[in-house]
Amino acid sequence: MKSINPASQPNAQSNIVPFNSDQFASKFRTATSSDLANNIANKNSIWTRFWNGLYQFLTPRSEPQIVQKIEPNGNEYYEVYDPVTGNSKIFGSELETRIWLDRRFYE
């Protein structure tokens, strides 16, 4: 049997297409674990939010709650509530609030 080389014949076109791995990879990309997690989170977003809200409601909070307030004359102060001790405090500056946060475990 005689083999024919199309490139050796005049006006012949080759049907060979060079392989491009980037195009192949983009067409046949496998799903990663983050893709699967995003799909699950998107499908169950209402239920996820419901269960997260229920969990937040039922579990006690131990982190202090800090609210920055501004008086009518422009002075700012910070109200702090510590749910562990049940105490509330008022501080005149952010620095005083941060110092209290750092030292509250030692009181």
C-alpha positions in Angstrom: 0.0 0.0 0.0 1.3 3.4 -1.0 1.2 6.2 1.6 0.4 9.7 0.4 1.9 12.8 2.0 -0.5 15.6 1.3 2.1 18.2 2.0 4.2 17.0 -0.9 1.5 17.4 -3.5 0.9 20.8 -5.1 -2.1 22.9 -3.8 -2.8 20.3 -1.1 -4.3 21.4 2.2 -3.7 19.6 5.4 -6.5 18.7 7.8 -4.1 18.6 10.8 -4.9 21.2 13.4 -2.3 22.0 16.0 -3.3 21.1 19.5 -3.9 24.1 21.8 -4.1 23.0 25.5 -5.6 26.2 26.7 -8.7 25.8 24.5 -9.0 22.2 25.4 -8.8 23.0 29.1 -11.4 25.8 28.9 -13.9 23.5 27.2 -13.4 20.5 29.5 -12.7 22.2 32.8 -13.4 20.1 35.9 -15.4 21.6 38.7 -13.3 22.5 41.8 -14.5 22.1 45.4 -15.0 25.9 45.6 -17.2 25.8 42.5 -19.3 23.0 44.2 -19.5 25.0 47.4 -20.6 28.1 45.6 -23.3 26.1 43.8 -24.6 24.6 47.0 -24.5 28.0 48.7 -26.4 29.6 45.9 -29.0 26.8 45.8 -29.6 26.9 49.5 -29.0 30.6 50.2 -32.4 31.1 51.8 -32.0 28.0 54.0 -28.4 28.9 54.8 -29.4 32.4 55.9 -32.3 31.0 57.9 -30.1 28.5 59.8 -27.4 31.0 60.3 -29.9 33.5 61.7 -31.4 30.8 64.0 -28.0 29.8 65.2 -27.1 33.5 66.0 -30.3 33.9 67.8 -30.0 30.8 70.0 -26.3 31.0 70.8 -25.2 33.5 73.5 -22.9 36.2 72.4 -19.7 36.8 74.4 -18.3 39.6 72.3 -18.8 43.2 73.5 -21.1 45.4 71.6 -19.7 48.9 70.9 -21.7 51.8 69.5 -20.1 55.1 68.5 -22.4 58.0 69.2 -22.1 61.7 68.5 -23.6 64.4 70.7 -25.4 67.4 69.2 -22.4 69.6 69.9 -20.1 67.3 67.8 -18.4 65.3 70.6 -18.2 61.6 70.1 -18.3 58.9 72.7 -18.5 55.1 72.8 -21.1 53.0 74.6 -19.9 49.5 75.4 -22.0 46.6 76.6 -20.3 43.4 77.8 -22.8 40.5 77.6 -20.5 38.2 79.7 -20.7 40.5 82.8 -23.9 42.4 81.9 -22.0 45.7 82.5 -22.3 48.9 80.3 -19.6 51.6 80.1 -19.2 54.9 78.4 -15.8 56.0 77.0 -14.9 59.4 75.7 -12.5 58.2 73.0 -11.6 55.3 70.8 -8.3 54.9 72.6 -10.0 54.5 76.0 -12.3 51.9 74.5 -9.5 49.9 73.0 -7.6 50.0 76.3 -10.7 48.7 78.1 -11.1 45.9 75.5 -7.5 44.8 76.0 -7.8 44.8 79.8 -11.3 43.5 80.4 -10.2 39.9 80.9 -7.9 40.9 83.8 -10.6 42.8 85.8 
